[in-house]
Amino acid sequence: MNNLTAREKGFMYVITLLIIVVLGYFFGIRTLNNKYAEYQEELQTLQERKAYLDQLRENNASMETEIKLLQQQCSEIELTFIDKLESECLEQYVLKVFETAGCPFLISVDTNDVAMASVTYPDGSSSPDSVVCTQVIVKYSSTDGYTVTQYNRTPDFTPKAKVPVSETIADLSEKMGQGDYAKRRGYNEFISALKKISAEDSNCIKVDNFNVVETGGIMTLSATINFYGTSLTNRISEDDRQLAYTYWCGDTNVDTKGGFIGFPYVCDNKNSLWYGVINLNMGAGSKPFAAYWATALFDQQLAEAGDIKTLIGFEAETTPTPTPAPAQ
């Protein structure tokens, strides 16, 4: 190297510098250019990703709003049905409406669960959710336009009556077929009660049918009322309404010292408001609780005895005379 001339040394320096420049380009600038292109591509990808996520966020916000709107609509639909169908609440509501309308002479009231069609999905499976229906069937009696009526021990014919029974009977016997007793009541009051029930909530209460039969001077009026509810696995709404037909609003503090609820053939319990009263309506006929032969035997014995009092051998300490049948 020391033997090289100045010109040769200068040439070597130039060559070395060119090599350094070339190497710097290949391993430096070119690499940086490649990295820049990669970074540019990555930046574009990230920008596209950000634009997608921003759109997704907007879509999610819109979806949340849509979900809330749908939940509100579902909740409104759910509340058009009764949340819980409880037969005792439905019965007390129906009977109260009829009583308030002036139709108190109930013959019978029954409730039945009505089978409803299940919802089938497109794949053939059945939905766990369903519409449910409870049917209340009532039967009432009109008055006959002559006989003195009695409802809920009014007038009182029991030994505990404030007015002596003989005086009450003597007074009422002269009023048979006169004044209010000469008016035949029941039909208009029955229709009025049905209209009120039908207008209560047309979404979930439907008067299915009614029937009127003329028998022996009185009308027997019957009606079927359907109450619709839902059975939902994932209910959205919360029904906190206290409607007359959705919760118990009848008597709660009832004095039961008089014994069993209900009315026997003859009441011999001195603590009972019905003490001494003979239930003349309790006679021959079907007895769902008894065997068929026992019912037949009872009817035979009753026919031979002539009346219930003779059949069961009851001797009341104080027996009203005569003893009308209490309203059922």
Residue frames relative to the residue before (quaternion, step in Angstrom):
aa qw qx qy qz dx dy dz
M 1.0000 0.0000 0.0000 0.0000 0.00 0.00 0.00
N 0.6626 0.5048 -0.3027 0.4632 3.54 1.12 -0.80
N 0.6394 0.5383 -0.3230 0.4439 3.57 1.25 -0.46
L 0.5333 0.6330 -0.4119 0.3810 3.56 1.29 -0.19
T 0.4856 -0.6431 0.5054 0.3086 3.48 -1.15 0.66
A 0.6847 -0.4779 0.3559 0.4197 3.50 -1.31 0.25
R 0.6393 0.5295 -0.3266 0.4519 3.56 1.07 -0.75
E 0.6637 0.5004 -0.3050 0.4649 3.52 0.98 -0.86
K 0.6312 0.5273 -0.3295 0.4637 3.53 1.07 -0.83
G 0.6457 0.5165 -0.3227 0.4607 3.56 0.98 -0.83
F 0.6428 0.5231 -0.3194 0.4595 3.55 1.02 -0.80
M 0.6423 0.5215 -0.3175 0.4634 3.56 1.03 -0.85
Y 0.6375 0.5239 -0.3271 0.4605 3.59 0.98 -0.79
V 0.6508 0.5108 -0.3214 0.4606 3.54 1.00 -0.86
I 0.6424 0.5244 -0.3147 0.4619 3.54 0.98 -0.94
T 0.6581 0.5113 -0.3089 0.4583 3.56 0.94 -0.96
L 0.6512 0.5204 -0.3136 0.4548 3.58 0.98 -0.86
L 0.6468 0.5157 -0.3184 0.4630 3.55 1.03 -0.84
I 0.6318 0.5262 -0.3316 0.4625 3.55 1.05 -0.82
I 0.6489 0.5180 -0.3173 0.4582 3.54 0.99 -0.93
V 0.6534 0.5134 -0.3168 0.4573 3.58 0.99 -0.88
V 0.6613 0.5089 -0.3086 0.4565 3.55 0.95 -0.93
L 0.6601 0.4981 -0.2989 0.4762 3.54 0.98 -0.95
G 0.6411 0.5281 -0.3240 0.4530 3.56 1.00 -0.80
Y 0.6434 0.5171 -0.3231 0.4628 3.56 1.07 -0.76
F 0.7018 0.4749 -0.2751 0.4542 3.55 0.84 -1.03
F 0.7946 0.3267 -0.1631 0.4850 3.57 0.85 -0.96
G 0.7308 0.3993 -0.2382 0.4998 3.55 1.23 -0.16
I 0.7934 0.3251 -0.1724 0.4849 3.53 0.20 -1.33
R 0.6608 0.5075 -0.3202 0.4508 3.59 0.90 -0.88
T 0.6430 0.5155 -0.3161 0.4700 3.54 1.03 -0.88
L 0.6512 0.5098 -0.3163 0.4647 3.53 1.00 -0.86
N 0.6278 0.5338 -0.3368 0.4555 3.58 1.02 -0.75
N 0.6482 0.5103 -0.3128 0.4706 3.55 1.01 -0.86
K 0.6488 0.5130 -0.3115 0.4678 3.57 1.00 -0.90
Y 0.6271 0.5467 -0.3317 0.4447 3.55 1.01 -0.84
A 0.6520 0.5087 -0.3099 0.4692 3.56 0.97 -0.87
E 0.6434 0.5129 -0.3200 0.4696 3.56 1.03 -0.82
Y 0.6619 0.5081 -0.3032 0.4603 3.53 0.98 -0.90
Q 0.6224 0.5363 -0.3345 0.4617 3.54 1.06 -0.76
E 0.6623 0.4988 -0.2960 0.4743 3.57 0.97 -0.89
E 0.6557 0.5039 -0.3082 0.4703 3.58 0.98 -0.86
L 0.6268 0.5376 -0.3294 0.4579 3.55 1.07 -0.82
Q 0.6505 0.5123 -0.3105 0.4669 3.56 0.96 -0.87
T 0.6365 0.5246 -0.3200 0.4661 3.59 1.02 -0.85
L 0.6728 0.4941 -0.2938 0.4657 3.58 0.93 -0.91
Q 0.6389 0.5167 -0.3307 0.4642 3.56 1.02 -0.76
E 0.6453 0.5019 -0.3157 0.4816 3.57 1.02 -0.78
R 0.6304 0.5290 -0.3204 0.4692 3.56 1.05 -0.78
K 0.6484 0.5128 -0.3104 0.4692 3.56 0.98 -0.88
A 0.6467 0.5124 -0.3212 0.4648 3.57 0.96 -0.87
Y 0.6381 0.5248 -0.3158 0.4665 3.61 1.04 -0.78
L 0.6819 0.4821 -0.2889 0.4681 3.56 0.93 -0.95
D 0.6214 0.5294 -0.3447 0.4634 3.57 1.05 -0.72
Q 0.6545 0.5006 -0.3043 0.4779 3.57 0.99 -0.84
L 0.6399 0.5255 -0.3155 0.4635 3.54 1.05 -0.83
R 0.6381 0.5221 -0.3244 0.4637 3.55 1.02 -0.80
E 0.6469 0.5006 -0.3177 0.4796 3.56 0.99 -0.82
N 0.6480 0.5145 -0.3167 0.4638 3.55 1.02 -0.83
N 0.6400 0.5255 -0.3239 0.4577 3.59 1.03 -0.80
A 0.6396 0.5161 -0.3264 0.4669 3.56 1.00 -0.83
S 0.6545 0.4948 -0.3035 0.4844 3.54 1.01 -0.85
M 0.6455 0.5221 -0.3176 0.4581 3.58 1.03 -0.80
E 0.6312 0.5261 -0.3363 0.4601 3.60 0.99 -0.78
T 0.6406 0.5143 -0.3200 0.4719 3.57 0.99 -0.82
E 0.6567 0.5118 -0.2973 0.4674 3.56 1.01 -0.89
I 0.6408 0.5253 -0.3172 0.4613 3.58 1.02 -0.84
K 0.6522 0.5082 -0.3142 0.4666 3.58 0.95 -0.87
L 0.6437 0.5166 -0.3204 0.4649 3.57 1.02 -0.80
L 0.6627 0.4967 -0.3012 0.4727 3.58 0.98 -0.87
Q 0.6317 0.5262 -0.3318 0.4625 3.59 1.02 -0.77
Q 0.6394 0.5210 -0.3209 0.4655 3.56 1.00 -0.79
Q 0.6608 0.4970 -0.3033 0.4737 3.56 0.98 -0.87
C 0.6422 0.5120 -0.3221 0.4709 3.59 1.00 -0.82
S 0.6366 0.5331 -0.3218 0.4548 3.56 1.01 -0.85
E 0.6520 0.5107 -0.3152 0.4634 3.58 0.97 -0.85
I 0.6474 0.5054 -0.3190 0.4730 3.59 1.02 -0.78
E 0.6386 0.5354 -0.3282 0.4447 3.59 0.96 -0.87
L 0.7061 0.4761 -0.2664 0.4514 3.56 0.96 -0.87
T 0.5429 0.5763 -0.4273 0.4365 3.60 1.23 0.05
F 0.6783 0.4001 -0.2769 0.5506 3.58 1.33 -0.13
I 0.5351 -0.5984 0.4822 0.3509 3.55 -1.28 0.32
D 0.4801 -0.6959 0.4537 0.2818 3.57 -0.81 1.03
K 0.8052 0.0263 0.0265 0.5918 3.58 0.78 -1.04
L 0.2246 -0.7672 0.5901 0.1124 3.54 -0.81 1.06
E 0.0332 0.7896 -0.6085 0.0722 3.57 -0.46 1.23
S 0.4633 -0.7405 0.4136 0.2570 3.54 -0.48 1.26
E 0.6511 0.5259 -0.3400 0.4288 3.61 0.96 -0.80
C 0.6531 0.4997 -0.3146 0.4741 3.59 1.08 -0.72
L 0.6444 0.5166 -0.3214 0.4632 3.56 1.00 -0.80
E 0.6604 0.5118 -0.3111 0.4530 3.58 0.93 -0.89
Q 0.6741 0.4968 -0.3159 0.4460 3.58 0.83 -0.94
Y 0.6273 0.5314 -0.3376 0.4584 3.58 1.08 -0.71
V 0.6813 0.4933 -0.2944 0.4537 3.58 0.80 -1.02
L 0.6894 0.4836 -0.2944 0.4519 3.59 0.81 -0.96
K 0.6338 0.5320 -0.3318 0.4530 3.58 1.03 -0.74
V 0.6389 0.5200 -0.3325 0.4592 3.59 0.97 -0.81
F 0.6713 0.4878 -0.3044 0.4677 3.60 0.91 -0.88
E 0.6512 0.5158 -0.3218 0.4543 3.57 0.95 -0.83
T 0.6645 0.5037 -0.2997 0.4636 3.57 0.95 -0.92
A 0.6692 0.5001 -0.2965 0.4627 3.58 1.08 -0.71
G 0.5663 -0.6188 0.3784 0.3915 3.60 1.26 -0.11
C 0.5985 0.5167 -0.3703 0.4876 3.54 1.18 0.58
P 0.0950 0.8741 -0.4695 0.0812 3.61 0.46 1.18
F 0.6093 0.6154 -0.3555 0.3517 3.59 1.15 -0.42
L 0.0699 -0.8418 0.5347 -0.0237 3.51 0.33 1.34
I 0.2588 -0.7458 0.5951 0.1501 3.54 -0.99 0.90
S 0.7818 -0.1789 0.1457 0.5793 3.58 0.89 -0.94
V 0.0730 -0.7583 0.6445 0.0657 3.53 -1.30 0.44
D 0.0047 0.7991 -0.5993 0.0474 3.57 -0.88 0.97
T 0.1669 -0.7624 0.6131 0.1227 3.56 -1.21 0.52
N 0.0496 -0.7866 0.6154 0.0008 3.54 -1.08 0.82
D 0.3647 -0.6767 0.5877 0.2523 3.54 -1.20 0.60
V 0.2459 -0.7860 0.5563 0.1108 3.56 -0.73 1.12
A 0.4264 -0.6995 0.5123 0.2576 3.58 -0.84 0.98
M 0.1426 -0.7941 0.5885 0.0524 3.57 -0.85 1.01
A 0.5752 -0.5957 0.4358 0.3526 3.57 -1.16 0.63
S 0.4056 -0.7105 0.5226 0.2399 3.58 -0.99 0.86
V 0.4650 -0.6557 0.5208 0.2876 3.56 -1.26 0.51
T 0.1596 -0.8022 0.5723 0.0592 3.59 -0.75 1.07
Y 0.3822 -0.7229 0.5352 0.2119 3.57 -0.89 1.02
P 0.6769 -0.4983 0.3446 0.4180 3.62 -1.23 0.34
D 0.6784 0.4881 -0.3034 0.4577 3.60 1.11 -0.60
G 0.6225 -0.5772 0.3310 0.4119 3.58 1.28 0.08
S 0.5793 0.5790 -0.3866 0.4239 3.60 1.22 -0.23
S 0.4530 -0.6903 0.5036 0.2543 3.55 -1.25 0.50
S 0.4860 -0.6631 0.4922 0.2860 3.53 -1.05 0.80
P 0.4550 -0.6733 0.5007 0.2982 3.61 -1.04 0.70
D 0.6329 0.5082 -0.3269 0.4841 3.59 1.25 -0.29
S 0.0538 0.8113 -0.5790 0.0603 3.57 -1.05 0.66
V 0.4553 -0.6121 0.5653 0.3137 3.51 -1.38 0.29
V 0.1289 -0.7845 0.6033 0.0630 3.58 -0.97 0.86
C 0.1264 -0.7980 0.5881 0.0360 3.55 -1.15 0.63
T 0.0912 -0.7593 0.6427 0.0462 3.54 -1.02 0.92
Q 0.2291 -0.7960 0.5556 0.0724 3.52 -0.82 1.10
V 0.1425 -0.7667 0.6221 0.0701 3.56 -0.90 0.98
I 0.0929 -0.7982 0.5952 0.0067 3.56 -0.67 1.16
V 0.0355 -0.8135 0.5801 -0.0232 3.58 -0.61 1.14
K 0.0949 -0.7651 0.6346 0.0544 3.52 -1.22 0.60
Y 0.0555 -0.8089 0.5847 -0.0259 3.56 -0.74 1.12
S 0.3110 -0.7240 0.5821 0.2005 3.52 -1.33 0.30
S 0.3629 -0.6821 0.5819 0.2540 3.54 -1.13 0.66
T 0.5269 -0.5612 0.4902 0.4088 3.57 -1.25 -0.04
D 0.4820 -0.6939 0.4593 0.2745 3.58 -1.24 0.30
G 0.5308 -0.6550 0.4039 0.3552 3.58 1.25 0.11
Y 0.7390 0.3427 -0.2353 0.5301 3.58 1.17 0.43
T 0.7541 0.4259 -0.2285 0.4445 3.57 0.65 -1.17
V 0.5128 -0.6145 0.5103 0.3148 3.54 -1.17 0.75
T 0.3100 -0.7741 0.5281 0.1606 3.58 -0.82 0.98
Q 0.1119 -0.7619 0.6314 0.0907 3.53 -1.31 0.34
Y 0.0591 0.7927 -0.6026 0.0707 3.56 -0.91 0.92
N 0.8467 -0.0397 -0.0121 0.5305 3.56 -0.82 1.09
R 0.7040 -0.4928 0.2514 0.4454 3.57 0.82 1.13
T 0.5927 0.5060 -0.4048 0.4783 3.58 1.10 0.65
P 0.4477 -0.3151 -0.8007 0.2433 1.56 -1.00 2.29
D 0.5314 -0.6507 0.4570 0.2920 3.54 -1.23 0.54
F 0.0813 -0.8035 0.5896 0.0093 3.56 -0.73 1.15
T 0.4855 0.6719 -0.4398 0.3455 3.61 1.17 0.29
P 0.6587 -0.5154 0.3618 0.4117 3.60 -1.22 0.36
K 0.6624 0.5101 -0.3127 0.4508 3.61 1.18 -0.42
A 0.4010 0.7401 -0.4689 0.2675 3.58 1.25 -0.05
K 0.5159 -0.6511 0.4652 0.3057 3.56 -1.04 0.83
V 0.7200 0.3256 -0.2072 0.5767 3.57 1.07 -0.77
P 0.5294 -0.6375 0.4393 0.3469 3.63 -0.76 0.90
V 0.5672 -0.6364 0.4075 0.3273 3.55 -0.95 0.94
S 0.6392 0.5412 -0.3370 0.4301 3.59 0.94 -0.84
E 0.6537 0.5051 -0.3171 0.4658 3.59 1.01 -0.78
T 0.6387 0.5299 -0.3248 0.4536 3.57 0.98 -0.86
I 0.6773 0.4888 -0.2957 0.4636 3.58 0.89 -0.93
A 0.6482 0.5186 -0.3230 0.4545 3.57 0.94 -0.83
D 0.6638 0.5050 -0.3018 0.4617 3.57 0.98 -0.84
L 0.7189 0.4590 -0.2575 0.4540 3.58 0.86 -0.98
S 0.5912 0.5940 -0.3759 0.3953 3.59 1.07 -0.64
E 0.6607 0.4991 -0.3058 0.4699 3.57 1.13 -0.61
K 0.6827 0.4913 -0.2776 0.4642 3.60 1.24 -0.37
M 0.3931 0.7273 -0.4800 0.2934 3.59 1.26 0.00
G 0.8426 0.1398 -0.1248 0.5049 3.58 -0.82 1.01
Q 0.6634 0.4724 -0.3057 0.4933 3.59 1.23 0.23
G 0.8251 0.2343 -0.1651 0.4869 3.56 -1.28 0.44
D 0.8344 -0.1040 0.1096 0.5300 3.55 -0.90 -0.96
Y 0.6350 0.5432 -0.3367 0.4341 3.58 1.09 -0.63
A 0.6291 0.5267 -0.3394 0.4600 3.59 1.23 -0.33
K 0.6209 0.5290 -0.3340 0.4723 3.57 1.31 -0.14
R 0.3385 -0.7365 0.5527 0.1937 3.51 -0.85 0.98
R 0.0272 -0.8287 0.5574 -0.0421 3.59 -0.46 1.18
G 0.5159 0.6578 -0.4754 0.2742 3.51 -1.23 0.52
Y 0.6999 0.4922 -0.2970 0.4239 3.57 0.80 -0.99
N 0.7010 0.4592 -0.2781 0.4694 3.61 0.70 -1.07
E 0.6477 0.5185 -0.3160 0.4602 3.55 1.02 -0.82
F 0.6261 0.5416 -0.3213 0.4598 3.58 1.07 -0.80
I 0.6697 0.4852 -0.2919 0.4805 3.60 0.90 -0.93
S 0.6345 0.5391 -0.3284 0.4459 3.59 0.98 -0.81
A 0.6547 0.5075 -0.3077 0.4681 3.58 0.99 -0.85
L 0.6482 0.5158 -0.3190 0.4605 3.59 0.96 -0.83
K 0.6416 0.5162 -0.3283 0.4627 3.59 0.98 -0.78
K 0.6544 0.5089 -0.3215 0.4576 3.59 0.96 -0.80
I 0.6544 0.5002 -0.3114 0.4739 3.58 0.97 -0.84
S 0.6571 0.5260 -0.3076 0.4439 3.57 0.95 -0.88
A 0.7166 0.4378 -0.2459 0.4841 3.58 1.08 -0.74
E 0.4585 0.7099 -0.4411 0.3020 3.60 1.24 -0.21
D 0.7528 -0.2018 0.1734 0.6021 3.59 0.82 -0.99
S 0.2354 -0.8307 0.4901 0.1202 3.56 0.04 1.32
N 0.5700 0.6043 -0.3881 0.3992 3.62 1.21 -0.32
C 0.8426 0.1757 -0.0481 0.5068 3.57 0.85 -0.94
I 0.7067 0.3645 -0.2681 0.5439 3.62 1.23 0.06
K 0.0296 0.8053 -0.5876 0.0735 3.56 -0.65 1.14
V 0.3069 -0.7000 0.6112 0.2055 3.57 -0.94 0.91
D 0.2960 -0.8112 0.4818 0.1489 3.54 -0.26 1.30
N 0.7654 -0.2313 0.1703 0.5759 3.58 0.88 -0.91
F 0.0794 -0.7677 0.6268 0.1071 3.55 -1.28 0.19
N 0.1541 -0.7944 0.5869 0.0286 3.52 -1.22 0.62
V 0.1256 -0.7770 0.6143 0.0559 3.56 -1.09 0.74
V 0.0275 -0.7963 0.6037 -0.0256 3.56 -0.81 1.06
E 0.3010 -0.7461 0.5719 0.1604 3.57 -0.91 0.98
T 0.1205 0.7964 -0.5797 0.1236 3.56 -0.66 1.13
G 0.8691 -0.0722 0.0356 0.4880 3.54 -0.71 1.10
G 0.7585 -0.4005 0.2214 0.4639 3.59 0.90 0.82
I 0.7220 0.3369 -0.2480 0.5511 3.58 1.21 -0.07
M 0.3850 -0.6950 0.5520 0.2532 3.54 -1.27 0.34
T 0.2013 -0.7323 0.6370 0.1320 3.53 -1.04 0.84
L 0.0949 -0.8233 0.5595 -0.0134 3.55 -0.51 1.26
S 0.0006 0.8126 -0.5815 0.0401 3.57 -0.72 1.04
A 0.0264 -0.7933 0.6083 -0.0069 3.55 -1.16 0.61
T 0.2346 -0.7368 0.6184 0.1405 3.51 -1.27 0.58
I 0.0647 -0.8041 0.5907 -0.0178 3.57 -0.71 1.12
N 0.1950 -0.7998 0.5624 0.0772 3.57 -0.73 1.09
F 0.1291 -0.7624 0.6316 0.0561 3.54 -0.99 0.96
Y 0.1756 -0.8192 0.5430 0.0564 3.58 -0.70 1.11
G 0.0113 0.7832 -0.6208 0.0335 3.53 -1.02 0.92
T 0.3950 -0.7034 0.5329 0.2551 3.57 -1.28 -0.22
S 0.2024 -0.7116 0.6547 0.1552 3.51 -1.32 0.48
L 0.0369 0.8362 -0.5374 0.1032 3.58 -0.19 1.33
T 0.3999 -0.7247 0.5121 0.2294 3.57 -0.88 0.95
N 0.7909 0.1421 -0.0686 0.5912 3.60 1.04 -0.72
R 0.0401 -0.8332 0.5512 -0.0191 3.53 0.46 1.25
I 0.3429 -0.7503 0.5351 0.1823 3.56 -0.99 0.88
S 0.7504 0.3926 -0.2084 0.4892 3.56 0.82 -1.02
E 0.2539 -0.7181 0.6203 0.1873 3.52 -1.36 0.29
D 0.2220 -0.8029 0.5445 0.0975 3.53 -0.47 1.23
D 0.0238 0.8166 -0.5731 0.0648 3.56 -0.19 1.31
R 0.3866 0.7158 -0.4927 0.3091 3.58 1.22 0.40
Q 0.2151 -0.7527 0.6069 0.1372 3.55 -1.05 0.76
L 0.0172 0.8113 -0.5784 0.0833 3.51 0.05 1.37
A 0.6683 -0.5424 0.3312 0.3867 3.55 -1.16 0.58
Y 0.7481 0.3830 -0.2086 0.5002 3.57 1.11 -0.63
T 0.6647 0.5047 -0.3156 0.4514 3.62 1.23 0.14
Y 0.7917 0.1443 -0.1185 0.5817 3.61 1.18 -0.14
W 0.5803 -0.6056 0.4215 0.3447 3.54 -1.20 0.56
C 0.0559 0.8010 -0.5922 0.0677 3.56 -0.65 1.13
G 0.4480 0.6786 -0.4577 0.3597 3.56 1.19 0.56
D 0.7707 -0.3306 0.2529 0.4825 3.55 -1.28 -0.33
T 0.1400 -0.7917 0.5909 0.0669 3.55 -1.07 0.79
N 0.7420 0.3407 -0.2078 0.5387 3.60 1.04 -0.70
V 0.1266 0.8130 -0.5474 0.1528 3.54 0.35 1.30
D 0.3900 -0.7163 0.5327 0.2259 3.56 -0.85 1.03
T 0.0781 -0.8311 0.5507 -0.0007 3.58 -0.51 1.20
K 0.3319 0.7711 -0.4989 0.2154 3.60 1.15 0.31
G 0.6061 0.5812 -0.3485 0.4165 3.56 1.24 -0.38
G 0.6696 -0.5166 0.3035 0.4389 3.58 1.21 0.09
F 0.8425 -0.1954 0.1485 0.4795 3.51 -1.22 -0.63
I 0.4548 -0.6133 0.5616 0.3188 3.51 -1.27 0.52
G 0.6396 0.4813 -0.3726 0.4695 3.57 -0.87 0.90
F 0.3769 -0.7353 0.5250 0.2042 3.54 -1.26 0.10
P 0.3014 -0.7725 0.5321 0.1711 3.61 -0.65 1.08
Y 0.7185 -0.3770 0.3167 0.4913 3.57 -1.28 -0.19
V 0.7748 -0.0466 0.0611 0.6275 3.53 0.88 -0.99
C 0.2909 -0.7676 0.5464 0.1664 3.59 -0.81 1.00
D 0.0451 -0.8145 0.5783 -0.0087 3.56 -0.60 1.19
N 0.4846 0.6461 -0.4413 0.3911 3.60 1.25 0.34
K 0.3761 -0.7696 0.4738 0.2045 3.58 -0.45 1.25
N 0.6338 0.5319 -0.3349 0.4508 3.59 1.20 -0.42
S 0.6103 0.5739 -0.3475 0.4212 3.58 1.22 -0.37
L 0.5254 -0.6283 0.4769 0.3191 3.53 -1.13 0.69
W 0.6787 0.4708 -0.2791 0.4898 3.58 1.26 -0.41
Y 0.2889 0.7974 -0.4969 0.1838 3.63 1.23 0.19
G 0.8331 0.2251 -0.1843 0.4705 3.54 -0.91 0.99
V 0.5898 0.5832 -0.3695 0.4188 3.58 1.27 -0.10
I 0.2617 -0.7403 0.6016 0.1470 3.54 -1.00 0.90
N 0.3105 -0.7618 0.5422 0.1714 3.57 -0.75 1.04
L 0.2155 -0.8248 0.5133 0.0989 3.54 -0.05 1.31
N 0.5928 0.5732 -0.3692 0.4287 3.59 1.21 -0.34
M 0.6435 0.5103 -0.3238 0.4698 3.57 1.20 -0.45
G 0.2832 0.7665 -0.5273 0.2329 3.54 0.05 1.25
A 0.8144 -0.1867 0.1533 0.5276 3.53 -1.06 -0.74
G 0.4444 0.6712 -0.5178 0.2896 3.50 -1.20 0.50
S 0.7193 -0.4464 0.3067 0.4351 3.55 -1.30 0.07
K 0.1237 -0.7569 0.6391 0.0580 3.54 -1.20 0.71
P 0.3095 -0.8052 0.4725 0.1807 3.59 -0.04 1.26
F 0.6750 0.5170 -0.2971 0.4345 3.58 1.14 -0.61
A 0.7234 0.4575 -0.2294 0.4635 3.60 1.20 -0.44
A 0.5841 -0.5510 0.4607 0.3781 3.53 -1.31 0.37
Y 0.6400 -0.5646 0.3542 0.3824 3.57 -1.11 0.66
W 0.6694 0.5015 -0.3208 0.4445 3.59 0.96 -0.80
A 0.6218 0.5389 -0.3417 0.4540 3.59 1.12 -0.69
T 0.6380 0.5184 -0.3207 0.4705 3.58 1.03 -0.80
A 0.6568 0.5051 -0.3084 0.4673 3.57 0.96 -0.87
L 0.6506 0.5152 -0.3117 0.4627 3.57 0.99 -0.84
F 0.6281 0.5344 -0.3279 0.4609 3.56 1.01 -0.84
D 0.6637 0.5045 -0.3087 0.4579 3.60 0.87 -0.93
Q 0.6501 0.5150 -0.3175 0.4596 3.56 1.00 -0.82
Q 0.6795 0.4887 -0.2924 0.4626 3.58 0.89 -0.94
L 0.6346 0.5303 -0.3299 0.4552 3.58 1.07 -0.79
A 0.6453 0.5160 -0.3195 0.4640 3.57 0.99 -0.81
E 0.6697 0.4919 -0.2995 0.4688 3.58 1.00 -0.79
A 0.6909 0.4760 -0.2824 0.4650 3.59 1.02 -0.83
G 0.4483 -0.7076 0.4427 0.3200 3.56 1.07 -0.65
D 0.7897 -0.0953 0.0606 0.6031 3.60 1.06 -0.69
I 0.6747 -0.5221 0.3464 0.3901 3.55 -1.27 0.38
K 0.6305 0.5579 -0.3436 0.4162 3.55 0.94 -0.88
T 0.6702 0.4784 -0.2927 0.4861 3.59 0.95 -0.86
L 0.6433 0.5531 -0.3252 0.4177 3.55 0.99 -0.87
I 0.7834 0.3309 -0.1833 0.4931 3.58 0.78 -0.97
G 0.4264 -0.7446 0.4356 0.2718 3.58 1.30 0.01
F 0.3304 0.7667 -0.4903 0.2503 3.58 1.00 0.77
E 0.0455 -0.7637 0.6438 0.0141 3.54 -1.03 0.89
A 0.1937 -0.8004 0.5585 0.1000 3.57 -0.26 1.26
E 0.5535 -0.6086 0.4491 0.3488 3.54 -1.13 0.68
T 0.7758 0.0351 -0.0134 0.6299 3.53 1.07 -0.79
T 0.0240 -0.8256 0.5632 -0.0238 3.57 -0.33 1.18
P 0.4148 -0.6986 0.5172 0.2688 3.61 -0.71 1.02
T 0.1202 -0.8004 0.5850 0.0523 3.52 -1.08 0.68
P 0.5192 -0.3976 -0.7271 0.2091 1.61 -1.05 2.27
T 0.4383 -0.6987 0.4991 0.2658 3.57 -1.23 0.16
P 0.2427 -0.7786 0.5587 0.1508 3.62 -0.30 1.19
A 0.5362 -0.6053 0.4774 0.3437 3.53 -1.24 0.49
P 0.4130 -0.7066 0.5064 0.2715 3.65 -0.77 0.92
A 0.5787 -0.5815 0.4393 0.3660 3.53 -1.18 0.57
Q 0.3464 -0.7418 0.5413 0.1916 3.53 -1.02 0.84
